Amino acid sequence: MSGYVPFNERKHRAHTKLLNAVGSGKRVLDVGCSSGYLSEPLSQRGNTLVGIELDADAARAAERWCEQVLVGDVERMELPLEPGSFDVVLCGDVIEHLRDPGAALARLRPLLVPGGRLVVSTPNIANWAMRLSLLGGRWRYTDRGFLDRTHTHLFTRSTLVETIEGAGYRVERVDFSVPVPGDNDLLDLVGYTIGRVRPQLFAYQWIATAHTTS
């Protein structure tokens, strides 16, 4: 299980921002739940979780925190879930891996209660580091990060909003993270404060919150 991303509890990082956007006491569909690294703290906040995960080994680990984990490809599998049965659909670092993110988000929308919440995080491809790489003529895929080999769609703030709203949601907030080396909340706060000057340049990840439009 060492290949899976661990939960990062730093309060200005994307994981904690996702938890805060979900809230507590909700019924949550955790799409791409992996080994349950977000499901665990969400369950500890009084939420009820159902997961969807492609990797069967990770899904088995997530079952500890979820009442059910469906194993399969969220874009192609049958979704044996009742319409209007979730308060929140959570897609933490998922949509960049999908063949058609907009269609997938639209497919998940009927599972939400009226006015239900969509919470999404994804990397910011317009980050300064990527811009410098392009200026230097570099575009190399890697095992992790912006150019993870499994990424099929990359987003700026505007294209993320367009994708979510095109799927039938209304975006209410787009937050971001600017992690600084050292795992220090104060340093992350400094990075975030600087990032607020121009989020499109400094954001490492976007964290978007949206609601269904009907």
C-alpha positions as CSV (number, residue, x, y, z in Angstrom):
1,M,0.0,0.0,0.0
2,S,3.0,2.3,0.0
3,G,2.2,3.6,-3.5
4,Y,-0.9,5.4,-2.3
5,V,-1.0,9.0,-1.2
6,P,-1.1,9.5,2.6
7,F,-3.3,12.1,4.2
8,N,-1.6,15.5,4.8
9,E,-3.1,17.2,7.8
10,R,-1.5,20.6,7.2
11,K,-4.3,23.1,7.4
12,H,-3.4,25.1,4.3
13,R,-2.9,22.0,2.1
14,A,-5.5,20.6,-0.3
15,H,-6.6,17.6,1.8
16,T,-7.7,19.7,4.8
17,K,-9.4,22.2,2.5
18,L,-11.3,19.3,0.9
19,L,-12.4,18.1,4.4
20,N,-13.6,21.6,5.3
21,A,-15.5,21.9,2.1
22,V,-17.3,18.6,2.7
23,G,-18.2,19.5,6.3
24,S,-19.6,17.0,8.8
25,G,-22.7,14.9,9.3
26,K,-23.1,14.4,5.5
27,R,-23.6,11.4,3.3
28,V,-20.6,11.5,0.9
29,L,-19.7,9.7,-2.3
30,D,-15.9,9.6,-2.3
31,V,-15.0,9.1,-6.0
32,G,-11.5,7.7,-6.4
33,C,-11.3,7.0,-2.7
34,S,-8.0,5.1,-3.0
35,S,-7.1,3.5,0.3
36,G,-9.4,5.7,2.2
37,Y,-7.0,8.5,3.1
38,L,-9.8,11.1,2.9
39,S,-12.6,8.7,3.9
40,E,-10.9,8.1,7.3
41,P,-10.9,11.7,8.5
42,L,-14.3,12.3,6.9
43,S,-15.8,9.4,8.9
44,Q,-14.2,10.8,12.0
45,R,-16.1,14.0,11.4
46,G,-19.4,12.1,11.5
47,N,-19.9,11.6,7.7
48,T,-21.2,8.4,6.1
49,L,-19.1,7.3,3.2
50,V,-19.6,5.3,0.0
51,G,-16.5,4.9,-2.1
52,I,-15.7,4.3,-5.8
53,E,-12.3,3.0,-6.6
54,L,-10.6,1.4,-9.7
55,D,-7.9,-0.4,-7.7
56,A,-9.3,-3.5,-5.9
57,D,-6.5,-3.6,-3.3
58,A,-7.0,0.1,-2.4
59,A,-10.8,-0.4,-2.3
60,R,-10.4,-3.2,0.3
61,A,-8.4,-0.9,2.5
62,A,-11.0,1.9,2.2
63,E,-13.8,-0.5,3.3
64,R,-12.7,0.1,6.9
65,W,-14.0,3.7,6.6
66,C,-16.8,3.3,4.1
67,E,-20.1,1.5,4.4
68,Q,-19.6,0.3,0.8
69,V,-16.8,0.6,-1.8
70,L,-17.7,0.0,-5.5
71,V,-14.8,-1.3,-7.5
72,G,-14.6,-0.1,-11.1
73,D,-14.2,2.7,-13.6
74,V,-16.5,5.5,-12.6
75,E,-16.9,6.5,-16.3
76,R,-18.1,3.1,-17.5
77,M,-19.3,1.0,-14.6
78,E,-22.9,0.7,-13.5
79,L,-23.7,2.9,-10.6
80,P,-26.1,0.9,-8.3
81,L,-26.8,4.0,-6.2
82,E,-30.2,5.7,-5.6
83,P,-30.7,9.1,-7.2
84,G,-30.6,11.9,-4.7
85,S,-28.9,9.7,-2.1
86,F,-25.9,11.9,-1.3
87,D,-25.3,15.3,0.2
88,V,-21.8,15.6,-1.3
89,V,-19.9,14.1,-4.2
90,L,-16.1,14.3,-3.5
91,C,-13.6,14.1,-6.4
92,G,-10.2,14.6,-4.8
93,D,-7.5,14.6,-7.5
94,V,-9.7,12.5,-9.8
95,I,-10.9,14.5,-12.8
96,E,-7.4,14.9,-14.3
97,H,-7.3,11.1,-14.7
98,L,-10.6,10.8,-16.6
99,R,-11.2,10.4,-20.3
100,D,-14.1,12.9,-20.2
101,P,-14.3,14.8,-16.9
102,G,-17.3,16.8,-17.8
103,A,-19.4,13.8,-18.8
104,A,-18.3,12.0,-15.6
105,L,-19.3,14.9,-13.4
106,A,-22.7,15.1,-15.2
107,R,-23.2,11.4,-14.7
108,L,-22.6,11.8,-10.9
109,R,-24.9,14.8,-10.5
110,P,-28.3,12.9,-10.3
111,L,-26.9,11.1,-7.2
112,L,-26.9,14.4,-5.3
113,V,-29.9,15.7,-3.3
114,P,-31.3,19.0,-4.7
115,G,-28.8,21.7,-4.0
116,G,-26.2,19.0,-3.2
117,R,-22.5,19.8,-3.2
118,L,-19.7,18.8,-5.5
119,V,-16.1,19.2,-4.1
120,V,-13.2,18.8,-6.6
121,S,-9.5,19.2,-6.4
122,T,-7.1,19.1,-9.3
123,P,-3.6,20.5,-10.1
124,N,-3.1,23.9,-11.7
125,I,-1.3,23.4,-14.9
126,A,-0.7,27.2,-15.2
127,N,1.5,27.1,-12.1
128,W,4.7,29.1,-12.4
129,A,6.9,26.0,-12.4
130,M,5.1,24.6,-15.4
131,R,5.4,28.0,-17.2
132,L,9.1,28.0,-16.6
133,S,9.4,24.5,-17.9
134,L,7.6,25.3,-21.1
135,L,9.8,28.4,-21.6
136,G,12.8,26.1,-21.3
137,G,11.3,23.7,-23.8
138,R,10.7,21.0,-21.2
139,W,7.6,18.8,-21.0
140,R,8.5,15.4,-19.5
141,Y,6.0,13.1,-17.9
142,T,6.8,11.8,-14.4
143,D,5.5,9.3,-11.8
144,R,3.9,12.1,-9.7
145,G,3.1,15.8,-9.8
146,F,1.6,18.0,-12.6
147,L,2.8,15.7,-15.4
148,D,1.8,12.4,-13.8
149,R,1.7,9.8,-16.6
150,T,-1.8,8.9,-15.7
151,H,-3.1,12.5,-16.2
152,T,-5.3,12.9,-19.3
153,H,-6.8,16.3,-18.7
154,L,-5.0,19.4,-17.2
155,F,-6.8,22.4,-15.9
156,T,-6.4,26.1,-15.4
157,R,-8.8,27.9,-13.1
158,S,-11.1,29.0,-16.0
159,T,-11.2,25.6,-17.7
160,L,-11.9,23.9,-14.4
161,V,-14.9,26.3,-13.8
162,E,-16.1,25.7,-17.4
163,T,-15.9,21.9,-17.0
164,I,-17.9,21.9,-13.7
165,E,-20.5,24.4,-14.9
166,G,-20.8,22.6,-18.2
167,A,-21.8,19.5,-16.2
168,G,-24.7,21.2,-14.6
169,Y,-23.3,22.7,-11.4
170,R,-22.9,26.2,-10.2
171,V,-19.4,27.0,-8.9
172,E,-19.5,28.9,-5.7
173,R,-15.9,29.0,-4.7
174,V,-12.5,28.1,-6.1
175,D,-9.8,28.0,-3.4
176,F,-6.2,26.9,-3.9
177,S,-3.1,25.7,-2.1
178,V,0.4,26.9,-2.3
179,P,2.4,24.2,-0.4
180,V,5.9,25.2,0.8
181,P,8.7,22.7,1.5
182,G,9.0,21.8,5.1
183,D,5.4,20.8,6.2
184,N,5.0,23.9,8.3
185,D,1.6,25.6,8.6
186,L,3.2,29.1,9.0
187,L,5.3,28.7,5.9
188,D,2.2,27.4,4.0
189,L,0.3,30.4,5.2
190,V,3.0,32.7,3.8
191,G,2.9,30.9,0.5
192,Y,-0.9,31.1,0.4
193,T,-0.8,34.9,1.2
194,I,1.6,35.4,-1.6
195,G,-0.5,33.2,-3.9
196,R,-3.5,35.5,-3.3
197,V,-1.8,38.2,-5.3
198,R,-2.1,36.1,-8.4
199,P,-3.6,32.6,-7.8
200,Q,-3.5,31.6,-11.5
201,L,0.3,31.8,-11.3
202,F,1.1,30.5,-7.8
203,A,-1.7,28.0,-7.1
204,Y,-0.4,24.4,-7.0
205,Q,-3.9,22.9,-6.7
206,W,-7.4,24.2,-7.1
207,I,-10.2,23.2,-4.7
208,A,-13.6,24.0,-6.1
209,T,-17.0,23.8,-4.4
210,A,-20.1,23.8,-6.5
211,H,-23.8,23.0,-6.2
212,T,-26.4,21.4,-8.4
213,T,-28.4,23.8,-10.4
214,S,-31.7,22.0,-10.1
